[in-house]
Amino acid sequence: MTFWPPSPKLAAIYAVVVFLLLVLAPGPGPISLRLLRLYPKKIGSAAVGWAANRTLPVFLRKPLLGSFANGYGLNLEEAELPLQNYVSLQSLFTRRLKPGQRPQEPAIPGFINSPVDGRIIACGRIEKGMAIQAKGLSYRITELLKHDTNAKRFEGGHYLTLYLAPKDYHRIHVPLTGRVSAVGRVEGELWPVNDASTLNVGKLYERNRRATWVATGSGADDGLEVAAILVGATHVGGVLIDERWRQGHVLPKDGSFAVADLPCEPGQDLGCFAFGSTVVLLIAGPKAEAWSPVRRDGDVKVGQRLGAFE
C-alpha cells in the first residue's frame, strides 16, 4: 500500500491527527508555531546537537557540508579553513574567519561596535523596566537578567536586538573597551527565535535559555555599561561564553558569578552559538543618556559601529 495518495482510511487518520494537534496546540501565530508546543524542544535540540558534532568521513565532507553551505548561503570565501578541513557540521557553523575579515571601526567616545554578523530587529529605550521584542510584545529586563540583583540600573538605557540567521558567522565578539564584571546562564525553554516567533511568542527572550556577559566601559567607553545576552533557540541549545571570561569555571546551569574585572577589547572572543540565534545588547551607565544608536535596523557586521556619544 502506498502512503500517498492515501487510502480513505489513512486520509481519515491523517485528518484526525492534524485536527487533534491543532486543538492541543492552541494559541496565536502560524500553525508551525502552534505545533511546536507539542514538540520536545530540549530533547530535539540535544539530538540535533549530538548529530551536528559527529565527525564526518573525509570523503563526505565536501558533498555534505557543501550542500548545506549552498542551501543556506554561507560565505565560504571568508572561512579560515578549506571546507574539507571542517570535521563536522558544528565545526563549520562555529568557523573562524580569515584574518582581517572583520576590522573594528576606530574608537571614538562612547563607541559600541557590533558583536556579531546579523540583522538589527529592534532598538529603543528601556522604559518602565521593559524592552520591545516586537510590535505589541514587550519583556522585562529584570527577567532577562534573571540573576543580576541590580538589573534595574539599566532603566533609561538602550537595547539593541541582533538576529543571526543560519548563514551568518556564529562567533560573538566584545563590543567595547572595558572590564568584564560577571557572566552567567539562565536555564529556559528553546523556542525558535525567528520572525514568526518574535511576532507571536510573548516574552520570548525571558523564556528561552540564555547566557549573559556584563562589562563596564573604560577609556573611550568610560561611563557606559553593556550587558550581552546570548539567547538560545530550538536546536541552538549551545550558548557558550568564551573560557577567558569564565576563569576556569563552568557556567552554572542556572546562575551567575562575578569575575575579577577582566580587561576586554573590541573584537576579542566573547562566545559563540551552536547554529544561530539572537544577541540582545543592553547599554546603561552614568553617560547612557548621551549615547545614541547610529544603526536602528538592517544588516550589520562584526566591528561596525552601532552607536556612540552624541
C-alpha positions as CSV (number, residue, x, y, z in Angstrom):
1,M,0.0,0.0,0.0
2,T,1.3,3.4,-0.9
3,F,1.0,6.2,1.7
4,W,0.4,9.0,-0.9
5,P,-2.1,9.5,-2.3
6,P,-3.6,8.0,0.8
7,S,-6.4,5.5,1.1
8,P,-9.6,6.8,2.6
9,K,-8.7,5.2,5.9
10,L,-5.3,6.8,6.0
11,A,-6.7,10.1,4.9
12,A,-9.2,10.0,7.8
13,I,-6.5,9.1,10.3
14,Y,-4.3,11.9,9.0
15,A,-7.2,14.4,9.2
16,V,-7.9,13.4,12.8
17,V,-4.3,13.7,13.9
18,V,-3.9,17.2,12.3
19,F,-7.2,18.3,14.0
20,L,-6.1,17.0,17.4
21,L,-2.7,18.7,17.1
22,L,-4.4,22.0,16.3
23,V,-6.8,21.6,19.2
24,L,-4.0,20.6,21.6
25,A,-1.7,23.4,20.4
26,P,-3.9,26.5,20.8
27,G,-2.5,30.0,20.5
28,P,-1.8,32.7,18.0
29,G,0.6,32.6,15.1
30,P,1.3,30.2,12.3
31,I,0.3,26.5,12.5
32,S,4.0,25.6,12.7
33,L,4.4,27.5,16.0
34,R,1.3,26.0,17.4
35,L,2.6,22.5,16.6
36,L,5.9,23.4,18.3
37,R,4.1,23.5,21.6
38,L,3.9,19.7,21.3
39,Y,7.5,19.2,20.0
40,P,10.0,18.2,22.7
41,K,12.3,21.1,22.0
42,K,15.0,20.4,24.5
43,I,15.3,16.7,23.5
44,G,15.1,17.6,19.8
45,S,17.8,20.2,20.3
46,A,20.0,17.8,22.2
47,A,19.6,15.2,19.4
48,V,20.4,17.8,16.7
49,G,23.5,19.0,18.7
50,W,24.7,15.4,19.0
51,A,24.3,14.7,15.3
52,A,26.0,18.0,14.3
53,N,29.0,17.2,16.4
54,R,29.6,13.8,14.8
55,T,32.9,13.5,12.8
56,L,32.2,13.1,9.1
57,P,34.4,10.9,6.9
58,V,36.8,13.0,4.8
59,F,35.2,11.8,1.5
60,L,31.7,13.1,2.7
61,R,32.7,16.5,4.0
62,K,32.8,18.4,0.7
63,P,29.5,17.0,-0.7
64,L,27.5,17.1,2.6
65,L,28.9,20.4,4.1
66,G,29.0,21.9,0.6
67,S,25.3,21.2,0.0
68,F,24.5,22.6,3.4
69,A,26.6,25.8,2.8
70,N,25.0,26.3,-0.7
71,G,21.5,25.7,0.7
72,Y,21.8,28.3,3.4
73,G,24.1,30.7,1.5
74,L,27.2,30.5,3.8
75,N,30.1,32.7,2.5
76,L,32.9,30.1,2.5
77,E,35.3,32.6,0.9
78,E,35.7,34.2,4.3
79,A,36.2,31.0,6.2
80,E,39.5,30.4,7.8
81,L,39.8,26.8,6.6
82,P,39.0,24.9,3.4
83,L,35.7,23.1,3.5
84,Q,37.1,19.6,3.8
85,N,39.0,20.7,7.0
86,Y,35.8,21.1,8.9
87,V,35.2,17.7,10.6
88,S,31.5,18.2,11.5
89,L,28.6,20.4,10.8
90,Q,29.1,22.1,14.1
91,S,32.7,22.9,13.3
92,L,31.5,24.6,10.1
93,F,28.9,26.6,12.0
94,T,31.4,27.8,14.6
95,R,34.1,28.5,12.0
96,R,36.5,31.3,12.4
97,L,37.2,33.8,9.6
98,K,40.4,34.6,7.8
99,P,42.5,37.3,9.5
100,G,41.4,40.8,8.6
101,Q,37.8,39.9,7.6
102,R,36.1,41.9,10.4
103,P,38.2,45.0,11.3
104,Q,36.9,47.1,14.2
105,E,35.8,50.7,13.5
106,P,38.1,53.1,15.3
107,A,37.5,54.0,18.9
108,I,35.6,57.3,19.4
109,P,33.9,58.5,22.7
110,G,31.2,56.1,23.7
111,F,31.6,53.7,20.8
112,I,29.8,50.3,20.8
113,N,30.7,48.1,17.9
114,S,28.6,45.2,16.6
115,P,29.5,41.9,18.4
116,V,28.0,39.8,15.6
117,D,27.2,39.4,11.9
118,G,23.4,39.7,11.8
119,R,20.3,41.9,11.4
120,I,19.1,44.5,13.9
121,I,15.5,43.7,14.5
122,A,14.8,46.0,17.5
123,C,16.3,49.1,19.0
124,G,15.0,51.6,21.6
125,R,14.9,52.9,25.2
126,I,14.4,50.8,28.2
127,E,11.3,52.4,29.9
128,K,9.5,51.2,33.0
129,G,11.9,48.2,33.0
130,M,10.7,47.0,29.6
131,A,12.2,46.5,26.2
132,I,10.3,45.8,23.0
133,Q,10.5,42.3,21.4
134,A,8.2,43.2,18.5
135,K,5.2,45.4,17.9
136,G,2.7,44.8,20.8
137,L,5.1,42.5,22.7
138,S,7.5,43.5,25.4
139,Y,9.7,41.8,28.0
140,R,11.2,42.6,31.4
141,I,14.9,43.5,31.8
142,T,14.9,42.1,35.3
143,E,13.8,38.7,34.0
144,L,16.2,38.8,31.0
145,L,19.0,39.4,33.6
146,K,17.4,37.0,36.0
147,H,20.5,36.5,38.3
148,D,21.5,40.2,38.3
149,T,20.3,41.6,41.6
150,N,20.7,45.2,40.3
151,A,19.2,44.9,36.8
152,K,17.1,48.0,37.4
153,R,20.2,50.1,36.8
154,F,19.5,49.6,33.0
155,E,16.3,51.7,33.3
156,G,16.5,54.6,30.9
157,G,19.3,52.9,28.9
158,H,19.1,51.3,25.4
159,Y,18.5,47.9,23.9
160,L,19.5,46.6,20.5
161,T,18.5,43.1,19.3
162,L,20.6,41.4,16.7
163,Y,19.3,38.2,15.0
164,L,21.7,35.7,13.4
165,A,20.4,33.6,10.5
166,P,21.8,30.2,9.8
167,K,24.0,31.7,7.0
168,D,25.7,34.1,9.4
169,Y,29.1,33.8,11.0
170,H,28.3,32.5,14.5
171,R,31.0,33.8,16.8
172,I,30.3,36.7,19.1
173,H,32.9,39.4,19.9
174,V,33.5,42.0,22.5
175,P,31.7,45.3,21.6
176,L,33.6,47.8,23.7
177,T,36.7,48.7,25.7
178,G,36.3,47.9,29.4
179,R,36.3,45.4,32.2
180,V,34.2,42.3,32.5
181,S,32.4,42.0,35.8
182,A,30.0,39.0,35.6
183,V,29.0,36.0,33.4
184,G,26.0,33.7,33.9
185,R,23.5,31.3,32.4
186,V,19.7,31.2,32.6
187,E,18.0,27.8,32.0
188,G,14.8,28.0,30.0
189,E,12.8,26.8,27.0
190,L,14.1,26.6,23.4
191,W,11.5,28.3,21.2
192,P,12.7,29.3,17.8
193,V,13.9,32.9,17.6
194,N,12.9,33.9,14.1
195,D,10.5,36.5,12.7
196,A,7.4,34.3,13.3
197,S,8.3,33.6,16.9
198,T,9.4,37.1,17.7
199,L,6.0,38.4,16.5
200,N,3.8,35.7,18.2
201,V,5.5,34.2,21.2
202,G,5.2,36.6,24.2
203,K,8.2,37.2,26.5
204,L,10.3,35.0,24.2
205,Y,13.7,36.3,25.4
206,E,12.6,35.8,29.1
207,R,11.5,32.3,28.4
208,N,14.5,30.9,26.4
209,R,17.8,29.5,27.6
210,R,20.5,32.2,27.5
211,A,24.0,33.2,28.6
212,T,24.9,36.6,30.0
213,W,28.1,38.7,29.9
214,V,28.4,42.1,31.6
215,A,31.2,44.7,31.2
216,T,31.8,48.3,32.4
217,G,33.4,50.6,29.9
218,S,36.8,52.3,30.3
219,G,38.9,54.7,28.2
220,A,36.7,55.9,25.3
221,D,33.8,53.9,26.8
222,D,34.1,55.3,30.3
223,G,30.6,55.9,31.7
224,L,28.9,53.1,29.9
225,E,28.0,49.5,30.9
226,V,27.0,46.8,28.5
227,A,25.2,43.5,29.0
228,A,25.3,41.0,26.2
229,I,22.6,38.3,26.4
230,L,23.0,35.3,24.1
231,V,19.6,33.9,23.6
232,G,19.3,30.2,22.6
233,A,16.6,28.7,20.4
234,T,15.2,25.4,19.1
235,H,18.2,23.3,18.0
236,V,20.5,26.1,19.4
237,G,20.9,24.8,23.0
238,G,24.6,25.7,23.0
239,V,25.0,29.3,24.1
240,L,28.7,29.5,25.1
241,I,30.8,32.1,26.9
242,D,34.5,32.1,26.0
243,E,36.7,30.4,28.6
244,R,38.8,33.6,29.2
245,W,35.8,35.2,30.9
246,R,35.0,32.1,33.0
247,Q,38.5,31.9,34.5
248,G,38.4,28.1,34.6
249,H,34.9,27.8,35.9
250,V,31.9,26.1,34.2
251,L,28.9,28.3,33.8
252,P,26.2,27.1,36.2
253,K,23.1,25.6,34.7
254,D,21.1,28.4,36.2
255,G,23.1,31.1,37.9
256,S,25.9,33.6,37.6
257,F,29.2,34.6,39.2
258,A,31.4,37.7,39.4
259,V,34.7,37.8,37.6
260,A,37.7,39.9,38.6
261,D,37.2,43.0,36.3
262,L,39.0,41.3,33.4
263,P,40.1,43.8,30.8
264,C,38.4,43.4,27.4
265,E,38.9,45.0,24.0
266,P,36.7,45.2,20.9
267,G,36.9,42.2,18.7
268,Q,38.1,39.7,21.3
269,D,36.1,36.4,21.5
270,L,33.1,36.8,23.7
271,G,31.3,33.5,22.9
272,C,29.6,31.6,20.2
273,F,26.3,29.9,19.2
274,A,25.8,26.3,18.1
275,F,23.8,27.1,14.9
276,G,22.0,30.6,15.1
277,S,20.1,32.7,17.4
278,T,19.9,36.3,18.9
279,V,22.0,38.7,20.9
280,V,20.4,41.4,23.0
281,L,22.7,44.3,23.9
282,L,21.7,46.4,26.9
283,I,23.5,49.8,27.3
284,A,23.4,51.7,30.5
285,G,25.8,53.7,32.8
286,P,26.2,57.3,34.0
287,K,26.6,58.5,30.5
288,A,24.0,56.4,28.8
289,E,21.8,59.4,28.3
290,A,24.4,60.9,26.0
291,W,24.6,57.6,24.0
292,S,22.8,57.3,20.7
293,P,22.5,54.5,18.1
294,V,23.7,55.2,14.6
295,R,22.0,52.0,13.3
296,R,18.5,51.1,14.3
297,D,17.7,48.3,11.8
298,G,19.2,46.4,8.9
299,D,22.2,44.1,8.4
300,V,25.4,44.7,10.3
301,K,28.8,43.0,10.5
302,V,31.2,42.4,13.4
303,G,33.1,45.6,14.2
304,Q,30.7,48.0,12.6
305,R,29.6,50.9,14.7
306,L,26.2,50.5,16.5
307,G,26.3,53.9,18.3
308,A,28.4,56.4,20.3
309,F,28.0,59.6,22.4
310,E,26.0,62.2,20.5
